[in-house]
Amino acid sequence: MTASRPGGRRLVLLRHAKAEPGGNVPDQLRPLAMTGRRQCVDVGVRLATGGLVPEHVLVSSAVRTRQTWDLVRQSLGDVPEPEVVVTDELYDAGPRDVMALLHGIDERVATVLVVGHEPTMSVAAALLADPTPPVGDLGQLHAGLPTAGYAVLELSDWAGVARSALRLLEVVRPPR
């Protein structure tokens, strides 16, 4: 675990990559599509080059979110293994559930990645982001995150995760 960076801690809220259509498979068992697998490589590279390698990862228990994390992890390069928590709580989570999970993060953790579902990821990011100018990409969050899209927020400490208390740094959409 590394100390937090001078600018504070980083929270990355990632929507899982593109999944196969539902069909006859229960929603929680839907795997990633080939497009989604390619998206994961891009996400991992972007996180690594952006200095957003997570030390703690919260992952929904759905197959597509677990696969997203596994493939993103492979694309991060040679970095220390983060603490990973796969939880059913994120599968049906609302934004406030995400906030509650973040309050339990060790204060020594600089970067947390949450791999979850829409609309929870974009709504949680919009709820947490300080809406006062400059609002940056806040409007994009109201439109929702596409598959493999993520929001990066900054905060001073994990206990301070609260509505309108984080600074939205960017919203990243996958390449077309």
FIMARRO-102226 format. One record per residue (C-alpha): x, y, z; residue number from 1; residue in three letters. Coordinates in nm, 4 decimals, always signed. Layout:
! FIMARRO-102226
<atom><east>X</east><north>Y</north><up>Z</up><resi>NUM</resi><resn>ala</resn></atom>
...
This chain:
! FIMARRO-102226
<atom><east>+0.0000</east><north>+0.0000</north><up>+0.0000</up><resi>1</resi><resn>met</resn></atom>
<atom><east>+0.1448</east><north>+0.3386</north><up>-0.0942</up><resi>2</resi><resn>thr</resn></atom>
<atom><east>+0.0849</east><north>+0.6704</north><up>+0.0707</up><resi>3</resi><resn>ala</resn></atom>
<atom><east>-0.1681</east><north>+0.8981</north><up>-0.0870</up><resi>4</resi><resn>ser</resn></atom>
<atom><east>-0.0447</east><north>+1.1329</north><up>-0.3577</up><resi>5</resi><resn>arg</resn></atom>
<atom><east>-0.0123</east><north>+1.5031</north><up>-0.2765</up><resi>6</resi><resn>pro</resn></atom>
<atom><east>-0.3339</east><north>+1.5863</north><up>-0.4677</up><resi>7</resi><resn>gly</resn></atom>
<atom><east>-0.5343</east><north>+1.3445</north><up>-0.2576</up><resi>8</resi><resn>gly</resn></atom>
<atom><east>-0.6934</east><north>+1.0099</north><up>-0.3191</up><resi>9</resi><resn>arg</resn></atom>
<atom><east>-0.8497</east><north>+0.8942</north><up>-0.6436</up><resi>10</resi><resn>arg</resn></atom>
<atom><east>-1.1752</east><north>+0.7091</north><up>-0.6965</up><resi>11</resi><resn>leu</resn></atom>
<atom><east>-1.2392</east><north>+0.5446</north><up>-1.0327</up><resi>12</resi><resn>val</resn></atom>
<atom><east>-1.5964</east><north>+0.4322</north><up>-1.1012</up><resi>13</resi><resn>leu</resn></atom>
<atom><east>-1.5896</east><north>+0.1955</north><up>-1.4000</up><resi>14</resi><resn>leu</resn></atom>
<atom><east>-1.8855</east><north>+0.0519</north><up>-1.5835</up><resi>15</resi><resn>arg</resn></atom>
<atom><east>-1.8151</east><north>-0.3060</north><up>-1.6919</up><resi>16</resi><resn>his</resn></atom>
<atom><east>-1.7114</east><north>-0.3641</north><up>-2.0527</up><resi>17</resi><resn>ala</resn></atom>
<atom><east>-1.9535</east><north>-0.4701</north><up>-2.3287</up><resi>18</resi><resn>lys</resn></atom>
<atom><east>-2.1355</east><north>-0.7925</north><up>-2.2393</up><resi>19</resi><resn>ala</resn></atom>
<atom><east>-2.3143</east><north>-1.0502</north><up>-2.4481</up><resi>20</resi><resn>glu</resn></atom>
<atom><east>-2.6905</east><north>-0.9965</north><up>-2.4830</up><resi>21</resi><resn>pro</resn></atom>
<atom><east>-2.9078</east><north>-1.1540</north><up>-2.2156</up><resi>22</resi><resn>gly</resn></atom>
<atom><east>-3.0927</east><north>-1.4167</north><up>-2.4159</up><resi>23</resi><resn>gly</resn></atom>
<atom><east>-3.1611</east><north>-1.7224</north><up>-2.2016</up><resi>24</resi><resn>asn</resn></atom>
<atom><east>-2.8748</east><north>-1.6546</north><up>-1.9616</up><resi>25</resi><resn>val</resn></atom>
<atom><east>-2.9588</east><north>-1.4957</north><up>-1.6259</up><resi>26</resi><resn>pro</resn></atom>
<atom><east>-2.8347</east><north>-1.1358</north><up>-1.6136</up><resi>27</resi><resn>asp</resn></atom>
<atom><east>-2.5732</east><north>-1.2024</north><up>-1.3459</up><resi>28</resi><resn>gln</resn></atom>
<atom><east>-2.4155</east><north>-1.4761</north><up>-1.5624</up><resi>29</resi><resn>leu</resn></atom>
<atom><east>-2.3747</east><north>-1.2731</north><up>-1.8840</up><resi>30</resi><resn>arg</resn></atom>
<atom><east>-2.0116</east><north>-1.2874</north><up>-2.0028</up><resi>31</resi><resn>pro</resn></atom>
<atom><east>-1.8176</east><north>-1.0205</north><up>-2.1885</up><resi>32</resi><resn>leu</resn></atom>
<atom><east>-1.8489</east><north>-0.9942</north><up>-2.5644</up><resi>33</resi><resn>ala</resn></atom>
<atom><east>-1.5338</east><north>-0.9833</north><up>-2.7791</up><resi>34</resi><resn>met</resn></atom>
<atom><east>-1.5752</east><north>-0.6049</north><up>-2.8036</up><resi>35</resi><resn>thr</resn></atom>
<atom><east>-1.5796</east><north>-0.5900</north><up>-2.4248</up><resi>36</resi><resn>gly</resn></atom>
<atom><east>-1.2603</east><north>-0.7908</north><up>-2.4007</up><resi>37</resi><resn>arg</resn></atom>
<atom><east>-1.0875</east><north>-0.5410</north><up>-2.6287</up><resi>38</resi><resn>arg</resn></atom>
<atom><east>-1.2283</east><north>-0.2510</north><up>-2.4258</up><resi>39</resi><resn>gln</resn></atom>
<atom><east>-1.0682</east><north>-0.3928</north><up>-2.1098</up><resi>40</resi><resn>cys</resn></atom>
<atom><east>-0.7210</east><north>-0.3759</north><up>-2.2620</up><resi>41</resi><resn>val</resn></atom>
<atom><east>-0.7742</east><north>-0.0076</north><up>-2.3417</up><resi>42</resi><resn>asp</resn></atom>
<atom><east>-0.9026</east><north>+0.0651</north><up>-1.9901</up><resi>43</resi><resn>val</resn></atom>
<atom><east>-0.6041</east><north>-0.1053</north><up>-1.8265</up><resi>44</resi><resn>gly</resn></atom>
<atom><east>-0.3552</east><north>+0.0845</north><up>-2.0406</up><resi>45</resi><resn>val</resn></atom>
<atom><east>-0.5314</east><north>+0.4164</north><up>-1.9759</up><resi>46</resi><resn>arg</resn></atom>
<atom><east>-0.5415</east><north>+0.3581</north><up>-1.6006</up><resi>47</resi><resn>leu</resn></atom>
<atom><east>-0.1721</east><north>+0.2678</north><up>-1.5942</up><resi>48</resi><resn>ala</resn></atom>
<atom><east>-0.0587</east><north>+0.5607</north><up>-1.8073</up><resi>49</resi><resn>thr</resn></atom>
<atom><east>-0.2871</east><north>+0.7970</north><up>-1.6160</up><resi>50</resi><resn>gly</resn></atom>
<atom><east>-0.1338</east><north>+0.7050</north><up>-1.2799</up><resi>51</resi><resn>gly</resn></atom>
<atom><east>-0.4562</east><north>+0.5378</north><up>-1.1691</up><resi>52</resi><resn>leu</resn></atom>
<atom><east>-0.3349</east><north>+0.1886</north><up>-1.0816</up><resi>53</resi><resn>val</resn></atom>
<atom><east>-0.5686</east><north>+0.0819</north><up>-0.8019</up><resi>54</resi><resn>pro</resn></atom>
<atom><east>-0.4546</east><north>-0.0420</north><up>-0.4638</up><resi>55</resi><resn>glu</resn></atom>
<atom><east>-0.8053</east><north>-0.1522</north><up>-0.3682</up><resi>56</resi><resn>his</resn></atom>
<atom><east>-1.0710</east><north>-0.2839</north><up>-0.6074</up><resi>57</resi><resn>val</resn></atom>
<atom><east>-1.4407</east><north>-0.3405</north><up>-0.5413</up><resi>58</resi><resn>leu</resn></atom>
<atom><east>-1.6048</east><north>-0.5640</north><up>-0.8008</up><resi>59</resi><resn>val</resn></atom>
<atom><east>-1.9668</east><north>-0.6659</north><up>-0.8481</up><resi>60</resi><resn>ser</resn></atom>
<atom><east>-2.0162</east><north>-1.0418</north><up>-0.8345</up><resi>61</resi><resn>ser</resn></atom>
<atom><east>-2.1647</east><north>-1.0530</north><up>-1.1871</up><resi>62</resi><resn>ala</resn></atom>
<atom><east>-1.9608</east><north>-1.2507</north><up>-1.4412</up><resi>63</resi><resn>val</resn></atom>
<atom><east>-1.9127</east><north>-0.9512</north><up>-1.6739</up><resi>64</resi><resn>arg</resn></atom>
<atom><east>-1.7741</east><north>-0.7283</north><up>-1.3973</up><resi>65</resi><resn>thr</resn></atom>
<atom><east>-1.5363</east><north>-0.9973</north><up>-1.2710</up><resi>66</resi><resn>arg</resn></atom>
<atom><east>-1.4168</east><north>-1.0597</north><up>-1.6270</up><resi>67</resi><resn>gln</resn></atom>
<atom><east>-1.3764</east><north>-0.6848</north><up>-1.6791</up><resi>68</resi><resn>thr</resn></atom>
<atom><east>-1.1531</east><north>-0.6582</north><up>-1.3732</up><resi>69</resi><resn>trp</resn></atom>
<atom><east>-0.9485</east><north>-0.9674</north><up>-1.4662</up><resi>70</resi><resn>asp</resn></atom>
<atom><east>-0.8756</east><north>-0.8331</north><up>-1.8153</up><resi>71</resi><resn>leu</resn></atom>
<atom><east>-0.8113</east><north>-0.4763</north><up>-1.6966</up><resi>72</resi><resn>val</resn></atom>
<atom><east>-0.5686</east><north>-0.6151</north><up>-1.4356</up><resi>73</resi><resn>arg</resn></atom>
<atom><east>-0.3734</east><north>-0.7995</north><up>-1.7051</up><resi>74</resi><resn>gln</resn></atom>
<atom><east>-0.3351</east><north>-0.4719</north><up>-1.8984</up><resi>75</resi><resn>ser</resn></atom>
<atom><east>-0.2049</east><north>-0.2687</north><up>-1.6046</up><resi>76</resi><resn>leu</resn></atom>
<atom><east>+0.1428</east><north>-0.4098</north><up>-1.6475</up><resi>77</resi><resn>gly</resn></atom>
<atom><east>+0.3863</east><north>-0.5134</north><up>-1.3766</up><resi>78</resi><resn>asp</resn></atom>
<atom><east>+0.2292</east><north>-0.3476</north><up>-1.0724</up><resi>79</resi><resn>val</resn></atom>
<atom><east>+0.1653</east><north>-0.4687</north><up>-0.7168</up><resi>80</resi><resn>pro</resn></atom>
<atom><east>-0.1472</east><north>-0.6777</north><up>-0.6688</up><resi>81</resi><resn>glu</resn></atom>
<atom><east>-0.4286</east><north>-0.4703</north><up>-0.5222</up><resi>82</resi><resn>pro</resn></atom>
<atom><east>-0.6669</east><north>-0.5889</north><up>-0.2566</up><resi>83</resi><resn>glu</resn></atom>
<atom><east>-0.9744</east><north>-0.7121</north><up>-0.4468</up><resi>84</resi><resn>val</resn></atom>
<atom><east>-1.3191</east><north>-0.7527</north><up>-0.2957</up><resi>85</resi><resn>val</resn></atom>
<atom><east>-1.5850</east><north>-0.9226</north><up>-0.5091</up><resi>86</resi><resn>val</resn></atom>
<atom><east>-1.9233</east><north>-0.8537</north><up>-0.3574</up><resi>87</resi><resn>thr</resn></atom>
<atom><east>-2.2892</east><north>-0.9235</north><up>-0.4263</up><resi>88</resi><resn>asp</resn></atom>
<atom><east>-2.3593</east><north>-0.5822</north><up>-0.2693</up><resi>89</resi><resn>glu</resn></atom>
<atom><east>-2.2430</east><north>-0.4074</north><up>-0.5873</up><resi>90</resi><resn>leu</resn></atom>
<atom><east>-2.4629</east><north>-0.6093</north><up>-0.8210</up><resi>91</resi><resn>tyr</resn></atom>
<atom><east>-2.7872</east><north>-0.4428</north><up>-0.7110</up><resi>92</resi><resn>asp</resn></atom>
<atom><east>-2.6205</east><north>-0.1422</north><up>-0.5474</up><resi>93</resi><resn>ala</resn></atom>
<atom><east>-2.7495</east><north>+0.2090</north><up>-0.5568</up><resi>94</resi><resn>gly</resn></atom>
<atom><east>-2.5238</east><north>+0.5150</north><up>-0.5325</up><resi>95</resi><resn>pro</resn></atom>
<atom><east>-2.5552</east><north>+0.5346</north><up>-0.1551</up><resi>96</resi><resn>arg</resn></atom>
<atom><east>-2.4536</east><north>+0.1683</north><up>-0.1256</up><resi>97</resi><resn>asp</resn></atom>
<atom><east>-2.1364</east><north>+0.2507</north><up>-0.3194</up><resi>98</resi><resn>val</resn></atom>
<atom><east>-2.0699</east><north>+0.5409</north><up>-0.0820</up><resi>99</resi><resn>met</resn></atom>
<atom><east>-2.1116</east><north>+0.3117</north><up>+0.2178</up><resi>100</resi><resn>ala</resn></atom>
<atom><east>-1.8626</east><north>+0.0607</north><up>+0.0760</up><resi>101</resi><resn>leu</resn></atom>
<atom><east>-1.6075</east><north>+0.3385</north><up>+0.0260</up><resi>102</resi><resn>leu</resn></atom>
<atom><east>-1.6276</east><north>+0.4550</north><up>+0.3881</up><resi>103</resi><resn>his</resn></atom>
<atom><east>-1.4586</east><north>+0.1329</north><up>+0.4950</up><resi>104</resi><resn>gly</resn></atom>
<atom><east>-1.1462</east><north>+0.1864</north><up>+0.2809</up><resi>105</resi><resn>ile</resn></atom>
<atom><east>-0.8125</east><north>+0.2092</north><up>+0.4634</up><resi>106</resi><resn>asp</resn></atom>
<atom><east>-0.6932</east><north>+0.5720</north><up>+0.4656</up><resi>107</resi><resn>glu</resn></atom>
<atom><east>-0.3498</east><north>+0.4641</north><up>+0.3395</up><resi>108</resi><resn>arg</resn></atom>
<atom><east>-0.5043</east><north>+0.3612</north><up>+0.0051</up><resi>109</resi><resn>val</resn></atom>
<atom><east>-0.4441</east><north>+0.6226</north><up>-0.2646</up><resi>110</resi><resn>ala</resn></atom>
<atom><east>-0.6539</east><north>+0.4815</north><up>-0.5502</up><resi>111</resi><resn>thr</resn></atom>
<atom><east>-0.9735</east><north>+0.2751</north><up>-0.5445</up><resi>112</resi><resn>val</resn></atom>
<atom><east>-1.1400</east><north>+0.1219</north><up>-0.8495</up><resi>113</resi><resn>leu</resn></atom>
<atom><east>-1.5057</east><north>+0.0199</north><up>-0.8384</up><resi>114</resi><resn>val</resn></atom>
<atom><east>-1.6239</east><north>-0.2069</north><up>-1.1220</up><resi>115</resi><resn>val</resn></atom>
<atom><east>-2.0003</east><north>-0.2005</north><up>-1.1392</up><resi>116</resi><resn>gly</resn></atom>
<atom><east>-2.3120</east><north>-0.1406</north><up>-1.3435</up><resi>117</resi><resn>his</resn></atom>
<atom><east>-2.5206</east><north>+0.1380</north><up>-1.4905</up><resi>118</resi><resn>glu</resn></atom>
<atom><east>-2.6924</east><north>+0.3495</north><up>-1.3926</up><resi>119</resi><resn>pro</resn></atom>
<atom><east>-2.5227</east><north>+0.3155</north><up>-1.0524</up><resi>120</resi><resn>thr</resn></atom>
<atom><east>-2.1701</east><north>+0.4107</north><up>-1.1626</up><resi>121</resi><resn>met</resn></atom>
<atom><east>-2.2681</east><north>+0.7341</north><up>-1.3390</up><resi>122</resi><resn>ser</resn></atom>
<atom><east>-2.5288</east><north>+0.8323</north><up>-1.0797</up><resi>123</resi><resn>val</resn></atom>
<atom><east>-2.2824</east><north>+0.7685</north><up>-0.7950</up><resi>124</resi><resn>ala</resn></atom>
<atom><east>-2.0176</east><north>+0.9800</north><up>-0.9695</up><resi>125</resi><resn>ala</resn></atom>
<atom><east>-2.2659</east><north>+1.2623</north><up>-1.0316</up><resi>126</resi><resn>ala</resn></atom>
<atom><east>-2.3905</east><north>+1.2433</north><up>-0.6725</up><resi>127</resi><resn>leu</resn></atom>
<atom><east>-2.0380</east><north>+1.2537</north><up>-0.5295</up><resi>128</resi><resn>leu</resn></atom>
<atom><east>-1.9073</east><north>+1.5281</north><up>-0.7602</up><resi>129</resi><resn>ala</resn></atom>
<atom><east>-1.9018</east><north>+1.8869</north><up>-0.6420</up><resi>130</resi><resn>asp</resn></atom>
<atom><east>-2.1462</east><north>+2.0611</north><up>-0.8808</up><resi>131</resi><resn>pro</resn></atom>
<atom><east>-2.0000</east><north>+2.4097</north><up>-0.8363</up><resi>132</resi><resn>thr</resn></atom>
<atom><east>-1.7908</east><north>+2.5501</north><up>-1.1216</up><resi>133</resi><resn>pro</resn></atom>
<atom><east>-1.5806</east><north>+2.4263</north><up>-1.2775</up><resi>134</resi><resn>pro</resn></atom>
<atom><east>-1.8015</east><north>+2.1209</north><up>-1.3231</up><resi>135</resi><resn>val</resn></atom>
<atom><east>-1.5985</east><north>+1.9693</north><up>-1.6063</up><resi>136</resi><resn>gly</resn></atom>
<atom><east>-1.7546</east><north>+1.6532</north><up>-1.7391</up><resi>137</resi><resn>asp</resn></atom>
<atom><east>-2.0512</east><north>+1.6428</north><up>-1.5007</up><resi>138</resi><resn>leu</resn></atom>
<atom><east>-2.2957</east><north>+1.6708</north><up>-1.7916</up><resi>139</resi><resn>gly</resn></atom>
<atom><east>-2.1556</east><north>+1.3514</north><up>-1.9415</up><resi>140</resi><resn>gln</resn></atom>
<atom><east>-2.2417</east><north>+1.1642</north><up>-1.6232</up><resi>141</resi><resn>leu</resn></atom>
<atom><east>-2.6065</east><north>+1.2642</north><up>-1.6544</up><resi>142</resi><resn>his</resn></atom>
<atom><east>-2.6071</east><north>+1.0957</north><up>-1.9964</up><resi>143</resi><resn>ala</resn></atom>
<atom><east>-2.4647</east><north>+0.7794</north><up>-1.8366</up><resi>144</resi><resn>gly</resn></atom>
<atom><east>-2.1411</east><north>+0.5919</north><up>-1.8776</up><resi>145</resi><resn>leu</resn></atom>
<atom><east>-2.1028</east><north>+0.3705</north><up>-2.1843</up><resi>146</resi><resn>pro</resn></atom>
<atom><east>-1.9604</east><north>+0.0225</north><up>-2.1407</up><resi>147</resi><resn>thr</resn></atom>
<atom><east>-1.5952</east><north>+0.0483</north><up>-2.0283</up><resi>148</resi><resn>ala</resn></atom>
<atom><east>-1.6454</east><north>+0.4179</north><up>-1.9496</up><resi>149</resi><resn>gly</resn></atom>
<atom><east>-1.5282</east><north>+0.5539</north><up>-1.6179</up><resi>150</resi><resn>tyr</resn></atom>
<atom><east>-1.5276</east><north>+0.8623</north><up>-1.3992</up><resi>151</resi><resn>ala</resn></atom>
<atom><east>-1.2267</east><north>+0.9754</north><up>-1.1977</up><resi>152</resi><resn>val</resn></atom>
<atom><east>-1.2862</east><north>+1.1725</north><up>-0.8807</up><resi>153</resi><resn>leu</resn></atom>
<atom><east>-1.0493</east><north>+1.3191</north><up>-0.6235</up><resi>154</resi><resn>glu</resn></atom>
<atom><east>-1.0981</east><north>+1.3380</north><up>-0.2486</up><resi>155</resi><resn>leu</resn></atom>
<atom><east>-0.8930</east><north>+1.4059</north><up>+0.0606</up><resi>156</resi><resn>ser</resn></atom>
<atom><east>-0.9880</east><north>+1.0952</north><up>+0.2616</up><resi>157</resi><resn>asp</resn></atom>
<atom><east>-1.2193</east><north>+0.7948</north><up>+0.2359</up><resi>158</resi><resn>trp</resn></atom>
<atom><east>-1.4142</east><north>+0.8967</north><up>+0.5454</up><resi>159</resi><resn>ala</resn></atom>
<atom><east>-1.5034</east><north>+1.2155</north><up>+0.3579</up><resi>160</resi><resn>gly</resn></atom>
<atom><east>-1.6953</east><north>+1.0381</north><up>+0.0822</up><resi>161</resi><resn>val</resn></atom>
<atom><east>-2.0185</east><north>+1.2341</north><up>+0.0734</up><resi>162</resi><resn>ala</resn></atom>
<atom><east>-2.2628</east><north>+1.3952</north><up>-0.1637</up><resi>163</resi><resn>arg</resn></atom>
<atom><east>-2.1068</east><north>+1.6821</north><up>-0.3622</up><resi>164</resi><resn>ser</resn></atom>
<atom><east>-1.7767</east><north>+1.6441</north><up>-0.1713</up><resi>165</resi><resn>ala</resn></atom>
<atom><east>-1.5454</east><north>+1.5072</north><up>-0.4429</up><resi>166</resi><resn>leu</resn></atom>
<atom><east>-1.3802</east><north>+1.6826</north><up>-0.7331</up><resi>167</resi><resn>arg</resn></atom>
<atom><east>-1.4629</east><north>+1.5332</north><up>-1.0732</up><resi>168</resi><resn>leu</resn></atom>
<atom><east>-1.1361</east><north>+1.5124</north><up>-1.2649</up><resi>169</resi><resn>leu</resn></atom>
<atom><east>-1.2542</east><north>+1.3468</north><up>-1.5846</up><resi>170</resi><resn>glu</resn></atom>
<atom><east>-1.4987</east><north>+1.1163</north><up>-1.7544</up><resi>171</resi><resn>val</resn></atom>
<atom><east>-1.3328</east><north>+0.8710</north><up>-1.9919</up><resi>172</resi><resn>val</resn></atom>
<atom><east>-1.5233</east><north>+0.7064</north><up>-2.2721</up><resi>173</resi><resn>arg</resn></atom>
<atom><east>-1.3886</east><north>+0.4096</north><up>-2.4688</up><resi>174</resi><resn>pro</resn></atom>
<atom><east>-1.2542</east><north>+0.4757</north><up>-2.8174</up><resi>175</resi><resn>pro</resn></atom>
<atom><east>-1.5055</east><north>+0.4207</north><up>-3.0946</up><resi>176</resi><resn>arg</resn></atom>
